[in-house]
Amino acid sequence: MGNERRRHPRVPAALPFRMVSEAGDEESFDLVDLSESGARIKCHHAIPAMTRIRVALVVPGQFVDADADVRVDTTGVVVWSH
């Protein structure tokens, strides 16, 4: 394999992941890996590049040294899909 070109390293993250499209459609996926600037999800269909999405995931507190689970809600753009 070649050298890693990402700015932020990815770490494995097997967590439930929910995505909401601009049209309001909501789907659940499996989160494969995660970094400070991106994520890879596993889904059963391609999502067009440049699709704006809202995402939500719950990180178990033990992973982030917290007493309770941490919910993360944010927005993003699909940059690559196959």
C-alpha positions in Angstrom: 0.0 0.0 0.0 1.0 3.6 -0.5 1.7 6.3 2.0 -1.3 7.6 3.9 -2.2 11.0 2.5 -5.0 12.1 4.9 -4.3 15.0 7.2 -5.8 13.2 10.2 -5.4 9.5 10.8 -8.4 7.3 10.8 -9.2 4.9 13.7 -11.6 1.9 13.6 -15.0 2.8 15.0 -17.8 0.2 14.9 -20.6 2.4 16.0 -24.2 3.0 14.9 -24.4 6.0 12.6 -27.5 7.9 11.4 -27.6 10.1 8.3 -30.2 12.6 7.3 -30.2 13.9 3.7 -31.1 17.4 2.6 -34.5 16.0 1.6 -35.1 14.8 5.2 -34.6 11.1 4.4 -33.1 9.3 7.4 -31.0 6.1 7.2 -28.9 4.0 9.6 -25.4 2.8 8.6 -22.4 1.2 10.2 -19.5 3.5 10.9 -16.3 1.8 9.8 -13.6 4.4 10.8 -13.4 8.0 12.0 -11.0 10.9 12.1 -11.0 14.5 13.0 -12.0 15.5 9.5 -13.9 12.5 8.1 -15.6 9.1 8.4 -16.1 6.0 6.4 -19.5 4.3 6.6 -20.8 1.1 5.2 -24.1 1.3 3.3 -25.9 -0.7 0.7 -26.1 2.0 -2.0 -23.9 4.8 -3.4 -24.5 8.3 -2.2 -23.7 11.0 -4.8 -20.6 13.0 -4.2 -21.2 16.6 -2.9 -24.5 15.4 -1.2 -24.9 17.5 2.0 -25.9 15.4 5.0 -26.6 15.7 8.7 -25.2 12.9 10.8 -25.6 11.7 14.4 -23.7 9.1 16.3 -23.3 8.1 20.0 -19.8 7.5 21.3 -19.7 5.2 24.4 -18.4 7.3 27.3 -15.6 4.8 28.0 -14.0 5.6 24.6 -13.7 9.3 25.4 -13.1 9.1 29.2 -16.6 10.4 30.0 -19.1 9.2 32.7 -21.9 9.0 30.1 -22.2 8.3 26.4 -21.6 11.3 24.1 -24.0 12.2 21.3 -22.4 13.9 18.3 -24.6 15.8 15.8 -22.9 17.5 12.9 -23.1 18.2 9.2 -21.0 17.0 6.3 -20.6 16.5 2.6 -20.1 13.2 0.8 -16.8 13.4 -1.1 -16.4 9.9 -2.3 -18.7 6.9 -2.7 -18.6 3.5 -4.5 
